[in-house]
Amino acid sequence: MEADPAHTQSRHLVRCEWGPSGAAVVRADHAVVVDVLSFTTTLTVAVEHGIEVFPYSWKDSRAAEHAMRHGATLAVGRFEALSRPSARHVSLSPATLAQAEGIERLVLPSPNGSTISFALADIGVTVLGASLRNATAVARWLAPRVRRGASVVVVPAGERWPDETLRPAVEDLWGAGAVVAGLVAAGVPREQVSPEAEAAAQAFGGAGLPQSLMHVASGVELVDKGFADDVAVASQMDVSEVVPLLRGESFTDAASAHRHV
């Protein structure tokens, strides 16, 4: 995608831009995908439970084939999971996944977080997943790399309007800001943070979390549909130390990588 060089935020090591289009333009050595309600929250919960997660962009027969190829369980829709309570039927619902047993590999279809993750990995970017649950852990993992000169773009995934255009979701802005604030707290010089990333950090600082997550549009949507537990799980700040890292086709904990990234 062609863009004005000024839009790349390349004068700063810590950058922030929205959605798949923004991620394609504002490239960096590392990218942190943030989709609080609910892809990266579910991803974080899965990795906490030792589950290897295969993100996938499409929720159709191709996703089922992808799961079969990797010997993985395919996550189903939230309502389908409610009607089929077997432990083998989990969904994008992080609360449901937290109670699941016997799952070692999981395919998570997601048009937002998964799509962004794969697109970035295809161009050689090191991709991580962050939510409110693990934002500080991700920032601590990244900080020494940034201090040595590596760049990072934090990507709030956003949601989709009915016409498929990007709907900026404030919870993703807060999650992105939590990562940026964590980088600064871990010693990344503030002058290395772009104004866009700094704005996300300031939004996070004034968010009034965790209570406010129940009142944002995406939170209200889930609560009204009976998934208040998912919002509660997503609102838990820094309860996890996992750092989901995309290696090949799957996310696992970076702490288990046994290599220097």
C-alpha positions as CSV (number, residue, x, y, z in Angstrom):
1,M,0.0,0.0,0.0
2,E,1.4,3.4,-1.0
3,A,1.3,6.1,1.6
4,D,2.9,9.4,2.3
5,P,6.2,8.7,4.2
6,A,5.1,11.1,6.9
7,H,2.3,8.6,7.8
8,T,4.7,5.8,8.6
9,Q,5.8,7.4,12.0
10,S,9.3,6.3,11.1
11,R,10.9,9.1,13.0
12,H,9.9,7.2,16.2
13,L,10.7,3.7,17.4
14,V,7.3,3.2,19.1
15,R,4.3,3.7,16.7
16,C,0.6,3.2,16.8
17,E,-1.9,2.8,13.9
18,W,-5.4,1.3,13.4
19,G,-6.5,-1.9,11.8
20,P,-5.1,-4.0,8.9
21,S,-4.6,-1.0,6.6
22,G,-2.7,1.0,9.2
23,A,-0.6,-2.0,10.0
24,A,0.3,-2.4,6.4
25,V,1.5,1.2,6.2
26,V,3.1,1.7,9.6
27,R,5.6,-1.1,9.6
28,A,8.1,-2.0,12.2
29,D,10.4,-4.8,13.4
30,H,7.8,-5.9,15.9
31,A,4.0,-5.5,15.9
32,V,1.6,-5.9,18.8
33,V,-1.9,-6.7,17.8
34,V,-4.6,-5.6,20.3
35,D,-8.2,-6.9,20.0
36,V,-9.5,-6.7,23.5
37,L,-13.1,-7.9,22.8
38,S,-12.1,-10.5,22.2
39,F,-9.5,-12.1,20.0
40,T,-6.3,-11.2,21.9
41,T,-8.0,-11.6,25.3
42,T,-9.0,-15.2,24.2
43,L,-5.5,-15.7,22.8
44,T,-4.0,-14.6,26.1
45,V,-6.2,-16.9,28.1
46,A,-5.4,-19.8,25.8
47,V,-1.7,-19.3,26.1
48,E,-2.1,-19.0,29.9
49,H,-3.5,-22.6,29.7
50,G,-0.7,-23.9,27.6
51,I,-2.7,-24.0,24.4
52,E,-1.1,-23.5,21.1
53,V,-3.3,-21.0,19.1
54,F,-3.6,-21.0,15.3
55,P,-5.2,-17.8,14.2
56,Y,-7.3,-17.9,11.0
57,S,-9.0,-15.2,9.0
58,W,-12.0,-17.1,7.8
59,K,-14.8,-18.8,9.7
60,D,-15.9,-21.3,7.0
61,S,-14.9,-24.7,5.7
62,R,-11.4,-23.5,5.2
63,A,-11.1,-23.0,8.9
64,A,-12.2,-26.6,9.6
65,E,-9.7,-27.9,7.1
66,H,-7.0,-25.7,8.7
67,A,-7.9,-27.2,12.1
68,M,-7.8,-30.8,10.7
69,R,-4.4,-30.2,9.1
70,H,-2.9,-29.1,12.5
71,G,-4.8,-31.6,14.7
72,A,-6.4,-28.7,16.4
73,T,-9.8,-27.9,17.9
74,L,-11.8,-25.3,15.8
75,A,-13.4,-22.6,17.9
76,V,-17.0,-22.1,17.2
77,G,-19.3,-19.1,17.5
78,R,-20.3,-17.9,21.0
79,F,-23.9,-19.0,20.6
80,E,-23.0,-22.4,19.1
81,A,-20.7,-23.0,22.1
82,L,-23.6,-22.4,24.4
83,S,-25.8,-24.9,22.6
84,R,-23.0,-27.5,22.6
85,P,-21.4,-27.4,26.0
86,S,-18.8,-30.1,25.4
87,A,-15.3,-29.2,26.5
88,R,-14.2,-29.7,22.9
89,H,-16.5,-26.9,21.7
90,V,-15.0,-23.6,22.7
91,S,-15.4,-20.2,21.1
92,L,-13.9,-16.8,20.9
93,S,-15.4,-16.4,24.4
94,P,-12.5,-16.1,26.8
95,A,-14.7,-17.0,29.7
96,T,-15.7,-20.3,28.0
97,L,-12.1,-21.1,27.1
98,A,-10.9,-20.5,30.7
99,Q,-13.1,-23.4,31.7
100,A,-12.3,-25.8,28.8
101,E,-10.2,-28.9,29.4
102,G,-8.2,-31.3,27.2
103,I,-7.4,-28.8,24.5
104,E,-3.8,-28.6,23.3
105,R,-4.2,-26.8,19.9
106,L,-6.9,-24.3,19.0
107,V,-7.8,-22.6,15.7
108,L,-9.3,-19.1,16.4
109,P,-11.1,-17.6,13.4
110,S,-11.1,-13.8,13.6
111,P,-11.6,-11.3,10.8
112,N,-9.7,-8.6,12.8
113,G,-6.9,-9.8,15.0
114,S,-6.0,-13.0,12.9
115,T,-6.1,-11.1,9.6
116,I,-3.7,-8.5,10.9
117,S,-1.4,-11.0,12.5
118,F,-1.0,-13.1,9.3
119,A,-0.6,-10.1,7.1
120,L,2.3,-8.8,9.3
121,A,3.9,-12.1,9.6
122,D,3.9,-12.5,5.9
123,I,6.1,-9.5,5.5
124,G,8.6,-10.6,8.1
125,V,7.4,-8.7,11.2
126,T,7.6,-10.3,14.6
127,V,4.0,-10.4,15.8
128,L,2.8,-10.5,19.4
129,G,-0.7,-10.4,20.9
130,A,-1.6,-8.1,23.8
131,S,-4.8,-7.5,25.8
132,L,-5.4,-5.7,29.1
133,R,-4.6,-9.0,30.8
134,N,-0.9,-9.1,29.7
135,A,-0.1,-5.6,28.4
136,T,2.7,-5.0,30.9
137,A,4.2,-8.4,30.3
138,V,4.3,-7.7,26.5
139,A,5.9,-4.3,27.1
140,R,8.6,-5.8,29.4
141,W,9.5,-8.3,26.7
142,L,9.7,-5.7,24.1
143,A,11.4,-2.9,26.0
144,P,15.0,-4.1,25.9
145,R,14.7,-4.7,22.2
146,V,13.4,-1.2,21.6
147,R,16.1,0.3,23.8
148,R,18.6,-1.5,21.5
149,G,17.0,0.2,18.5
150,A,14.2,-2.1,17.3
151,S,11.0,-0.5,16.2
152,V,7.5,-1.6,17.3
153,V,4.0,-0.7,16.0
154,V,1.1,-1.2,18.4
155,V,-2.0,-2.0,16.3
156,P,-5.5,-1.6,17.8
157,A,-7.5,-3.9,15.6
158,G,-10.9,-2.2,15.9
159,E,-14.2,-3.7,14.7
160,R,-16.2,-3.6,11.5
161,W,-19.3,-1.6,10.6
162,P,-22.0,-3.5,8.6
163,D,-20.4,-2.1,5.4
164,E,-17.0,-3.7,6.4
165,T,-15.3,-0.4,7.1
166,L,-13.2,0.0,10.2
167,R,-15.0,0.9,13.4
168,P,-12.4,2.2,15.9
169,A,-13.1,0.5,19.2
170,V,-12.0,2.5,22.2
171,E,-11.2,-0.7,24.2
172,D,-8.5,-1.5,21.6
173,L,-7.1,2.0,21.9
174,W,-6.9,1.6,25.7
175,G,-5.2,-1.8,25.3
176,A,-2.7,-0.3,22.8
177,G,-2.1,2.6,25.2
178,A,-1.4,0.1,28.1
179,V,1.4,-1.4,26.0
180,V,2.9,2.0,25.1
181,A,2.7,3.1,28.8
182,G,4.4,-0.1,29.8
183,L,7.2,0.5,27.3
184,V,7.8,3.9,28.8
185,A,7.7,2.6,32.3
186,A,10.2,-0.1,31.3
187,G,12.7,2.5,30.2
188,V,11.9,3.3,26.6
189,P,12.7,7.1,26.1
190,R,9.5,9.1,25.7
191,E,11.0,10.9,22.8
192,Q,11.0,7.6,20.9
193,V,7.2,7.4,21.2
194,S,5.2,8.9,18.3
195,P,2.4,11.4,19.1
196,E,-0.1,8.7,17.9
197,A,1.3,6.2,20.4
198,E,1.5,8.8,23.1
199,A,-2.2,9.7,22.5
200,A,-3.1,6.0,23.0
201,A,-1.1,5.9,26.3
202,Q,-2.9,9.1,27.5
203,A,-6.3,7.5,26.6
204,F,-5.4,4.5,28.6
205,G,-4.4,6.6,31.6
206,G,-7.8,8.3,31.6
207,A,-9.9,5.2,30.9
208,G,-11.2,4.4,34.3
209,L,-10.6,0.7,33.9
210,P,-11.8,-1.9,34.7
211,Q,-15.3,-0.6,35.2
212,S,-15.5,1.4,32.0
213,L,-15.1,-1.7,29.8
214,M,-18.6,-2.7,30.6
215,H,-19.9,0.6,29.2
216,V,-18.1,0.9,25.8
217,A,-20.1,0.0,22.7
218,S,-18.5,-3.4,22.3
219,G,-18.9,-4.2,26.0
220,V,-22.6,-3.2,26.0
221,E,-23.1,-5.4,22.9
222,L,-21.6,-8.4,24.7
223,V,-23.4,-7.8,28.0
224,D,-26.8,-7.4,26.2
225,K,-26.2,-10.7,24.4
226,G,-25.4,-12.6,27.7
227,F,-21.6,-12.5,27.6
228,A,-20.9,-10.2,30.6
229,D,-18.4,-12.8,31.8
230,D,-16.3,-12.2,28.7
231,V,-16.1,-8.5,29.4
232,A,-15.2,-9.2,33.0
233,V,-12.3,-11.5,31.9
234,A,-11.1,-8.9,29.3
235,S,-11.1,-6.1,31.9
236,Q,-8.7,-7.8,34.3
237,M,-5.5,-5.7,34.2
238,D,-2.1,-7.3,34.2
239,V,-3.1,-10.7,35.6
240,S,-1.0,-12.6,33.1
241,E,2.7,-12.9,32.4
242,V,2.4,-14.7,29.1
243,V,3.6,-13.1,25.9
244,P,1.9,-14.7,22.9
245,L,4.4,-14.8,20.0
246,L,3.4,-15.8,16.5
247,R,6.0,-18.3,15.2
248,G,5.1,-20.0,11.9
249,E,1.4,-20.4,11.9
250,S,0.7,-20.4,15.7
251,F,1.0,-18.4,18.8
252,T,2.8,-19.7,21.9
253,D,4.4,-18.1,24.9
254,A,7.6,-16.2,24.0
255,A,9.1,-17.4,27.3
256,S,9.2,-20.9,25.8
257,A,10.9,-19.8,22.6
258,H,14.4,-20.6,23.9
259,R,15.9,-18.2,21.4
260,H,16.7,-14.6,21.2
261,V,14.1,-12.6,19.1
